[in-house]
Each structure stands twice: as structure tokens, then as C-alpha cells.
Amino acid sequence: MSVFDNSDEKADARMDQIFETMKSEDKEALKAMFSKQAMTDADNFARGLDALFEYIQGDVQSWERTGTYGGKNEKNVDGSHKKEVDSTYVFSTDEHKYEIAVYEFTIDTANPDNVGVYSICVINKNDKLNPEARYWGNGEAGINIGNS
């Protein structure tokens, strides 16, 4: 019996949603993707949300997944189940190239408030300290821009 892990497809579907919110400049739709836990843990979520829409210059032209890590799949003895999917992408606008990392809990039966996007980290490729390394950001709750 084979078990199919559809983490790549889930991550790509989430990226489609994120890019659509950026294209339509729909901050409320992007905010709604975040888990309640992320909103609680994030330092000044509203400031990060505004900064993201200012930071990304131009219209998204193309994007490509550079990695998905869906290995954080915990099944506990108490029957609870938690799964985290971390994914990275490169994308181009008509003005710049960027890298983005998304951290999301797709399952958390012990804490349903944790389900949803936890962190979005984005950087302009020109600002990377190590241009050859895959960008994972810092993974902190909310929206994080740059090398921090």
C-alpha cells in the first residue's frame, strides 16, 4: 500500500491564492489565510501586511516551486495529529525577482487555531546575503521581509 503525500500540490494551491491576493491587492484575503495562532504570535501583523504590498514591485509574471518540506507530520499517542508544510518559491514580476517561503500547518487536531499559514517570508533576490542558497526566511509568525 502506498501513501501519497500531496504537500507539493497543497503548497502550490496556497501560492496561487497568495499571488492572487497580491495581484488584486486584497489584504483582507491574504490576512484570512493566516491561522488564529499566527495572528496571536505575530508582532504587529498589520505593519507586515502593509509592508509586503509595498515591497513587491510590479505584477507577478511567473513563479516556480524550489522546494517543499512536508516531513513535519506528527501523530501522537493521544491520537492528535499535526502536519506542517514549508515551501519555497522564486517568482518574477515585471520589475524584479523575488524568493518567498511559506510555513503552514495543514492539520492540527490538538489545536485547530494553528491550521493555516503561520509565516510568509519574502526577499528581493538582489538583497540576498547568499545568492546561491535557497531562501527560507526566519519562519517567525506573520509576514517577514528581507534577511531578518
C-alpha positions in Angstrom: 0.0 0.0 0.0 1.4 3.4 -1.0 0.7 6.6 0.8 0.6 9.7 -1.4 1.7 12.9 0.2 0.2 15.8 -1.7 2.2 18.5 0.1 3.5 19.9 -3.2 0.0 20.4 -4.6 -1.3 22.0 -1.4 1.7 24.3 -1.3 1.2 25.3 -5.0 -2.5 25.9 -4.4 -1.7 28.2 -1.5 0.9 30.1 -3.6 -1.8 30.6 -6.3 -4.0 32.1 -3.6 -1.2 34.3 -2.3 -0.3 35.6 -5.7 -4.0 36.3 -6.5 -4.2 38.4 -3.4 -1.1 40.3 -4.4 -2.4 40.8 -7.9 -5.8 42.1 -6.6 -4.1 43.9 -3.7 -6.6 42.2 -1.4 -5.0 42.5 2.1 -8.1 41.1 3.8 -8.0 37.9 1.7 -4.3 37.4 2.5 -4.9 38.1 6.2 -7.7 35.4 6.2 -5.2 32.7 5.1 -3.3 33.1 8.4 -4.1 30.9 11.3 -5.5 32.4 14.5 -2.3 31.2 16.3 -0.2 33.2 13.8 -2.2 36.3 14.3 -1.7 35.9 18.1 2.0 35.2 17.8 2.9 37.9 15.2 4.4 41.2 16.2 2.3 43.9 14.5 0.8 41.8 11.7 -0.9 44.9 10.1 2.5 46.6 9.6 3.9 43.4 8.0 0.9 43.1 5.7 1.2 46.7 4.6 5.0 46.3 4.1 4.5 43.3 1.9 2.2 45.1 -0.6 4.7 48.0 -0.7 7.8 45.7 -1.0 6.6 43.7 -4.0 7.0 45.9 -7.0 5.3 45.1 -10.3 2.9 42.4 -11.4 3.7 38.8 -10.9 4.6 37.3 -14.2 5.8 33.8 -13.3 6.7 31.6 -10.4 8.3 28.2 -9.7 8.5 26.0 -6.6 12.0 25.4 -5.5 11.3 23.2 -2.5 8.6 21.7 -0.3 9.2 20.1 3.0 6.2 18.3 4.2 8.0 16.0 6.6 6.8 17.5 9.9 3.9 15.1 10.2 3.3 14.2 13.9 0.9 11.6 15.1 0.9 11.5 18.9 0.0 8.7 21.2 -3.1 10.6 22.4 -4.4 10.4 18.8 -3.7 14.0 17.9 -2.2 14.8 14.5 -0.2 17.8 13.3 1.3 18.4 9.9 3.4 21.4 8.8 4.2 22.1 5.1 7.1 24.5 4.4 7.6 25.6 0.8 9.9 27.9 -1.1 9.4 29.6 -4.5 11.1 32.0 -6.8 8.9 34.5 -8.7 9.3 37.3 -11.1 7.4 40.5 -11.5 7.7 42.8 -14.5 10.2 44.7 -12.3 12.1 42.3 -10.0 12.8 38.7 -9.0 11.9 37.5 -5.5 12.1 34.5 -3.3 9.3 33.5 -0.9 9.0 30.9 1.9 5.6 29.9 3.3 5.2 28.0 6.6 1.7 26.5 7.0 0.0 24.0 9.3 -2.4 21.9 7.2 -3.6 19.7 10.1 -3.6 20.2 13.9 -6.3 18.2 15.6 -5.0 19.2 19.1 -5.0 23.0 18.3 -7.4 23.8 15.4 -6.4 27.5 15.8 -3.0 26.6 14.4 -4.3 25.5 11.0 -3.5 27.9 8.2 -0.5 30.0 7.2 1.9 30.7 10.0 4.6 32.7 8.3 5.4 34.3 4.9 9.0 35.4 4.3 9.9 37.3 1.1 13.1 38.8 -0.2 14.2 40.6 -3.4 16.8 38.4 -5.0 19.2 41.4 -5.2 19.1 41.7 -1.4 20.1 38.1 -0.5 23.2 37.8 1.5 24.0 34.4 -0.1 22.6 34.4 -3.7 23.2 30.7 -4.2 21.4 29.5 -1.1 17.7 28.7 -1.0 15.8 31.4 1.0 13.8 30.1 3.9 13.4 33.4 5.8 13.1 33.3 9.6 9.8 31.4 9.9 8.5 33.8 12.5 4.8 34.3 12.8 3.3 36.8 10.3 4.9 38.5 7.3 8.7 38.9 7.3 10.6 40.8 4.7 14.3 40.6 3.9 17.1 39.0 5.6 15.8 39.3 9.2 
